[in-house]
Amino acid sequence: MSEHDSVTPFDLLNNKNYVQKDIRNERFNICKGCDYFISLTGTCRSCGCFMGLKTWLKHASCPIDKWSDHP
């Protein structure tokens, strides 16, 4: 398991785990344009995560490698 696969919901409790707002917005826009994004729930069909939250996490990654950044 890589460090990018080890994020948990508890990472949201510490803002040191967050990316900058512009990176978050870029990630979320990518998600919203993806075929795996379920707009009704805001979740990803591939990983099952709530993308409005996951996109904030510094060590999170897209399960189908659509995010180019990995801070």
C-alpha positions as CSV (number, residue, x, y, z in Angstrom):
1,M,0.0,0.0,0.0
2,S,1.4,3.4,-1.0
3,E,1.2,6.5,1.2
4,H,-1.4,7.8,-1.2
5,D,-3.7,4.9,-0.6
6,S,-3.6,5.3,3.2
7,V,-5.9,8.3,3.7
8,T,-8.8,7.9,6.1
9,P,-11.7,10.2,7.1
10,F,-9.8,11.0,10.2
11,D,-7.3,12.9,8.1
12,L,-10.0,15.6,7.6
13,L,-9.7,16.5,11.3
14,N,-6.3,18.1,10.9
15,N,-6.0,21.0,8.4
16,K,-2.2,20.2,8.0
17,N,-3.5,17.3,5.8
18,Y,-5.2,19.7,3.4
19,V,-4.1,21.0,0.0
20,Q,-4.4,24.6,-1.0
21,K,-7.9,25.7,-2.2
22,D,-6.9,26.1,-5.8
23,I,-5.6,22.5,-5.9
24,R,-8.7,21.2,-4.2
25,N,-10.9,23.1,-6.7
26,E,-8.9,21.8,-9.7
27,R,-9.2,18.2,-8.4
28,F,-12.9,18.5,-7.8
29,N,-13.5,20.0,-11.2
30,I,-11.7,17.0,-12.7
31,C,-14.0,14.7,-10.7
32,K,-17.2,16.5,-11.7
33,G,-16.2,15.9,-15.4
34,C,-15.4,12.3,-14.9
35,D,-17.7,9.4,-15.9
36,Y,-17.1,7.8,-12.5
37,F,-18.5,10.8,-10.6
38,I,-22.0,10.4,-9.3
39,S,-23.4,13.9,-9.1
40,L,-26.4,13.0,-7.0
41,T,-24.3,11.8,-4.1
42,G,-21.0,13.5,-4.9
43,T,-19.2,10.2,-4.7
44,C,-16.8,8.3,-7.0
45,R,-18.0,5.1,-8.5
46,S,-14.4,3.8,-8.5
47,C,-13.3,4.4,-4.9
48,G,-16.7,5.2,-3.2
49,C,-15.3,8.3,-1.6
50,F,-17.2,11.6,-1.1
51,M,-15.1,13.7,-3.5
52,G,-16.1,17.1,-2.0
53,L,-14.0,15.9,1.0
54,K,-11.4,13.7,-0.5
55,T,-10.2,16.4,-2.9
56,W,-9.0,18.4,0.1
57,L,-6.6,15.7,1.4
58,K,-2.9,16.2,0.6
59,H,-2.1,12.5,0.4
60,A,-5.2,11.4,-1.4
61,S,-5.1,10.3,-5.1
62,C,-7.5,9.6,-7.8
63,P,-8.1,5.9,-8.2
64,I,-7.9,6.2,-12.0
65,D,-4.9,8.7,-12.0
66,K,-6.7,11.8,-13.3
67,W,-5.1,14.1,-10.7
68,S,-1.7,15.2,-11.8
69,D,-0.6,16.7,-8.4
70,H,0.8,14.7,-5.5
71,P,2.1,17.2,-3.0
